[in-house]
């Protein structure tokens, strides 16, 4: 049975860490890491630096995609023994483009508490400073490293009207930007890198303008991409003649009147314009 509220059993705390600036660590996060019995982290070498900075001496263990299954049982046994656990990632919120979903689900299903602490997130930090609409957005995380799969992912995103958030590694950024341009066309985009650090940088502009300049980008990168204003299918259909456009909808099984209405809507003209053209 799924929990509907917290109880007196042991707790798994999902604790955010700074995405670049240690001053962004919250007091609550520091106190939680000091008071839990064990901290599980993505990379012990990275987290040791953070713990040392805040004089945290809690025992540390690794939890990553390669040992996730064995750690699930270990963590559950620790909770059964009344130990409180914290999970952190190298930077930002646990479970966001990092392992953590399975442990949260597993702990909840076994009747223990899962508490999420608020904190730094690279995706939202970049979004609100991007200058692009943020009332609706879609977080995609990392695109596939293989170009063929990346293109396929982009084709699935091309018609989304929300602002898109994508993570990318610096060594792939130029290739990824070219792929985005190939699939999306010339949209506005923001490249945010080294967020909260000394050399934080936002590059804003159209894809054409950004691709026209050769630049070497380092550090963690977040891409904020303008959402679709017009569906790609409609864009492609409007490149056809009106008669070809009309026949496309006929072939989909629409009546002549329905096809005329659809063509008129796509082209933002009156039905009479379409009717006269196809009757010529």
C-alpha positions in Angstrom: 0.0 0.0 0.0 1.2 3.5 -0.8 1.7 6.0 2.0 -0.5 9.0 2.1 1.4 10.8 5.0 4.6 10.6 7.0 4.9 8.2 9.9 7.3 7.4 12.7 9.5 5.0 10.6 12.9 5.8 9.2 13.3 8.3 6.4 15.0 8.7 3.1 16.0 12.4 2.6 16.5 13.6 -1.0 19.0 16.5 -0.4 20.0 19.0 -3.1 23.5 20.2 -3.4 24.9 23.4 -5.0 25.3 23.4 -8.8 28.5 25.4 -8.6 28.5 27.8 -5.7 28.8 26.3 -2.1 27.0 29.4 -0.8 23.8 28.1 -2.3 23.7 25.1 0.1 20.8 25.6 2.4 21.0 25.5 6.2 18.4 22.7 6.3 20.4 20.6 3.8 23.6 21.0 5.9 21.8 20.0 9.1 20.1 17.1 7.4 23.4 15.7 6.1 24.9 16.1 9.6 22.1 14.3 11.4 21.3 11.3 9.1 23.1 8.0 9.7 24.4 7.4 6.2 24.7 9.5 3.0 24.5 7.8 -0.4 26.0 9.8 -3.2 26.7 9.7 -7.0 30.5 10.1 -6.7 32.2 9.9 -3.2 35.2 12.0 -4.4 32.9 14.9 -5.3 30.7 14.7 -2.3 33.7 14.4 0.1 34.7 17.9 -1.0 31.3 19.3 -0.1 31.1 17.5 3.2 34.6 18.7 4.2 33.6 22.3 3.4 30.7 22.1 5.8 32.4 20.0 8.4 30.1 17.0 7.9 31.4 13.7 9.1 28.5 11.4 8.3 29.5 8.1 6.7 29.4 8.1 2.9 28.6 5.4 0.4 28.3 5.4 -3.4 24.9 5.0 -5.2 25.0 5.2 -9.0 23.5 3.5 -12.0 26.1 0.6 -11.9 25.3 -0.5 -8.3 21.7 0.7 -8.0 20.2 -2.8 -7.6 22.4 -4.0 -4.8 22.2 -0.7 -3.0 18.4 -0.8 -3.0 18.4 -3.8 -0.7 21.1 -2.3 1.5 19.3 0.9 1.9 16.0 -0.9 2.7 17.8 -2.9 5.4 19.2 0.2 6.9 15.8 1.8 7.1 14.4 -1.4 8.6 17.1 -1.0 11.3 15.8 2.5 12.0 18.6 4.4 10.2 17.8 7.6 8.4 19.4 7.9 5.0 20.2 10.9 2.7 20.7 10.7 -1.0 22.6 13.4 -2.9 23.8 13.8 -6.5 27.0 15.6 -7.6 25.1 18.8 -8.2 21.5 19.9 -7.9 18.4 17.9 -7.1 18.7 14.1 -6.8 16.8 12.1 -9.4 16.9 14.8 -12.0 19.0 13.3 -14.9 20.6 11.2 -12.1 19.7 7.9 -10.5 17.3 8.1 -7.6 13.8 7.3 -8.9 14.0 3.6 -8.2 15.2 4.1 -4.6 12.4 6.6 -3.9 9.7 4.3 -5.4 11.2 1.3 -3.6 11.3 3.0 -0.2 7.8 4.4 -0.5 6.4 1.0 -1.5 8.0 -0.6 1.6 6.3 1.9 3.9 9.1 4.3 4.8 9.2 8.0 4.4 10.7 10.0 1.5 11.3 13.7 2.2 12.5 16.0 -0.5 14.4 19.2 0.4 14.2 22.2 -1.9 17.3 23.6 -3.4 19.4 24.4 -6.5 18.4 23.1 -10.0 20.3 24.0 -13.1 17.3 23.6 -15.3 15.1 26.1 -13.5 18.0 28.5 -12.8 18.7 28.7 -16.5 15.0 28.9 -17.5 14.0 31.9 -15.3 17.0 33.9 -16.6 16.7 32.9 -20.2 14.2 35.6 -21.3 12.1 32.9 -23.0 8.5 32.1 -21.9 8.5 30.1 -18.6 4.8 29.7 -17.9 4.9 26.3 -19.6 8.1 24.3 -20.1 9.2 20.8 -21.0 12.3 19.3 -19.3 14.0 16.7 -21.6 17.3 16.3 -19.8 20.3 14.9 -21.8 19.8 14.1 -25.5 21.2 10.8 -26.8 24.9 10.9 -27.5 24.4 9.1 -30.8 23.4 11.5 -33.6 20.8 9.2 -35.2 19.0 8.8 -31.8 19.4 12.4 -31.0 17.8 13.4 -34.3 14.9 11.0 -33.5 14.5 12.6 -30.1 14.4 16.1 -31.6 11.8 15.1 -34.1 9.6 14.0 -31.2 10.1 17.4 -29.6 9.7 19.6 -32.6 6.0 20.3 -32.3 6.0 21.0 -28.5 4.8 24.5 -27.8 6.4 24.7 -24.4 9.9 26.2 -23.9 12.3 23.2 -24.0 15.1 22.5 -21.5 17.9 20.3 -22.6 21.2 19.4 -20.9 24.3 18.9 -23.0 28.0 18.1 -22.6 30.5 20.7 -23.9 32.3 18.3 -26.3 28.9 17.6 -28.1 27.4 21.1 -28.0 28.3 22.2 -31.6 27.0 19.0 -33.1 23.9 19.2 -31.0 23.2 22.8 -32.0 23.5 21.9 -35.6 21.1 19.0 -35.2 18.6 21.3 -33.4 18.8 23.7 -36.3 18.3 21.0 -38.8 15.2 19.7 -37.1 13.7 22.8 -35.5 14.8 25.5 -38.0 15.9 29.0 -36.8 14.4 29.3 -33.3 15.6 31.5 -30.5 17.8 29.7 -28.0 19.7 30.4 -24.8 23.0 28.6 -23.9 23.6 28.8 -20.1 26.9 27.5 -18.8 28.8 27.4 -15.6 25.7 28.5 -13.7 26.3 30.1 -10.2 30.1 30.0 -10.8 32.6 32.8 -11.4 32.4 32.5 -15.1 28.7 32.0 -15.5 27.6 32.9 -19.0 24.3 33.2 -21.0 24.4 33.3 -24.7 21.1 34.4 -26.2 20.1 34.6 -29.9 18.8 32.7 -32.9 20.3 29.4 -33.8 21.6 30.9 -37.1 23.4 33.7 -35.2 24.9 31.4 -32.6 26.0 28.8 -35.2 27.6 31.5 -37.3 30.2 32.1 -34.5 32.8 29.6 -33.7 33.2 29.4 -29.9 34.6 26.9 -27.4 32.2 26.2 -24.6 33.3 24.6 -21.4 31.6 23.4 -18.2 28.0 22.1 -17.7 25.6 23.5 -20.3 21.8 24.0 -20.2 20.0 24.8 -23.4 16.7 26.7 -23.3 14.9 26.5 -26.6 11.9 28.4 -27.8 8.8 26.3 -28.2 7.1 25.6 -31.5 4.9 28.4 -32.8 3.6 26.4 -35.8 3.6 22.6 -36.1 6.3 21.2 -38.4 3.7 19.3 -40.4 1.8 22.6 -41.1 5.1 24.3 -42.1 5.8 21.5 -44.5 2.2 21.5 -45.9 2.3 25.2 -46.5 5.3 24.6 -48.8 3.1 22.6 -51.1 0.7 24.1 -53.7 -2.8 24.6 -52.4 -4.1 21.7 -54.6 -1.4 19.4 -53.1 -2.3 20.6 -49.7 -6.0 19.9 -50.3 -5.2 16.4 -51.7 -3.2 15.6 -48.6 -6.3 16.0 -46.4 -8.5 14.2 -49.0 -6.1 11.2 -48.8 -6.5 11.2 -45.0 -10.2 10.6 -45.5 -11.6 14.1 -45.0 -14.6 15.3 -47.1 -14.0 18.1 -49.6 -15.5 20.6 -47.2 -13.4 19.4 -44.2 -10.3 19.4 -46.4 -10.9 23.0 -47.5 -11.4 24.1 -43.9 -8.2 22.4 -42.8 -6.1 24.0 -45.6 -7.6 27.4 -44.9 -6.8 27.0 -41.2 -3.2 26.0 -42.0 -2.6 28.9 -44.3 -4.6 31.4 -42.2 -6.8 32.4 -45.1 -10.6 32.3 -45.8 -12.2 29.1 -47.1 -13.2 31.0 -50.3 -9.6 31.5 -51.3 -8.9 27.8 -51.1 -12.2 26.9 -52.8 -11.5 29.1 -55.8 -7.9 27.7 -56.1 -8.9 24.1 -56.1 -11.8 24.7 -58.5 -9.6 26.3 -61.1 
